[in-house]
Amino acid sequence: MLLHQSIGLERFNELPRQKAVHALFECCCSLTWAGWVSDGRPFANHAEILSRAEDAILNLSDVDVERALQCHPPVGVRRNSVPSHLEQCSIWVPDDAVMATIYRAGEEYERNFGFRYLWCSHGHDADDLLENIGQRMSNERSVERKVCVDELAKITRTRIERMLGPEDGYPEY
């Protein structure tokens, strides 16, 4: 669960570096990434911070990517998680057999590639997840690593968007 939700870009730009890094670390568990993005402040608009954030993820070392991936629970573990309601943990069905299949698929993926399966699943269901993981199992490791980093960037983007809130702010009532 993000502690820094809808703080707005102006407020984010004004945070002391340590607090900005903390807010960003909630979006992607990499101090390297969070520091680099924070050091790009002030941002004029959401597009600037999102662009810098994506650049930073795509340029992380393998060690930093691995640390960030380990902050994401394996699929099928945190069933119907409220804090992760927009991420792969949101994929839950009341059928224990389906959930066990999802969990086993994630374990097989991790054994095959040596890193955690990650997928930006917003708007998808359990069948979509199983199809996605099945398709990705045929990738070469180097290709799959790139796919996984791209998915990390997508998830991080959604978290930054939640952290900042709407670009035009909320309406006054």
C-alpha positions, 0 to 999 in steps of 0.5 A, spaced: 500 500 500 502 506 498 503 511 503 504 517 499 497 517 495 495 523 491 500 528 493 500 532 487 506 534 483 507 540 486 508 537 493 512 532 491 517 537 488 517 540 494 519 534 499 526 534 502 530 529 498 530 523 503 522 524 503 522 524 495 526 518 495 522 514 500 515 516 496 519 513 490 521 507 493 514 505 495 513 505 487 519 501 485 523 498 491 530 500 488 534 506 492 538 507 486 532 508 481 528 512 487 535 517 488 536 518 480 528 520 479 528 524 485 534 528 483 531 530 477 526 534 480 523 539 479 518 536 474 514 541 470 509 535 469 507 528 470 510 526 463 517 529 465 517 524 471 514 518 468 519 519 462 525 519 467 522 514 471 522 509 465 529 511 463 531 509 470 528 503 470 531 501 463 538 503 465 538 499 472 543 494 473 541 486 474 542 487 481 538 493 482 532 489 478 533 483 482 532 487 488 526 490 485 523 484 483 523 481 490 519 486 492 513 483 488 510 477 491 510 471 487 503 470 483 498 466 487 500 468 494 497 474 496 490 472 494 485 478 492 490 483 496 487 490 497 494 494 497 495 490 490 488 491 487 491 494 481 497 489 480 498 481 479 496 480 486 489 482 484 488 476 480 484 471 485 478 466 483 475 463 489 477 456 486 483 453 490 485 449 484 486 455 479 489 459 484 494 453 485 495 452 478 497 460 478 502 459 484 505 453 480 506 457 474 509 462 477 514 457 481 516 454 474 517 461 471 522 462 476 525 456 476 526 456 468 528 464 468 531 465 475 527 471 477 520 472 479 515 473 474 512 480 473 506 482 469 502 489 469 495 485 470 490 491 471 484 489 467 486 482 466 483 476 469 486 469 471 485 466 464 489 472 462 495 471 467 495 463 465 495 465 458 501 470 459 505 466 463 504 460 458 506 464 452 512 467 456 515 461 458 517 460 451 522 466 451 529 466 451 532 468 458 535 475 455 528 476 451 524 475 458 528 479 462 527 485 457 519 483 458 520 483 465 523 489 466 518 492 461 513 490 466 516 493 472 516 499 468 509 499 467 507 497 474 512 503 477 508 507 472 501 506 475 504 507 482 507 513 480 500 515 477 497 513 484 502 517 488 501 523 484 494 523 483 490 527 477 495 531 473 489 537 474 488 535 481 482 534 484 475 538 483 474 543 489 467 542 492 
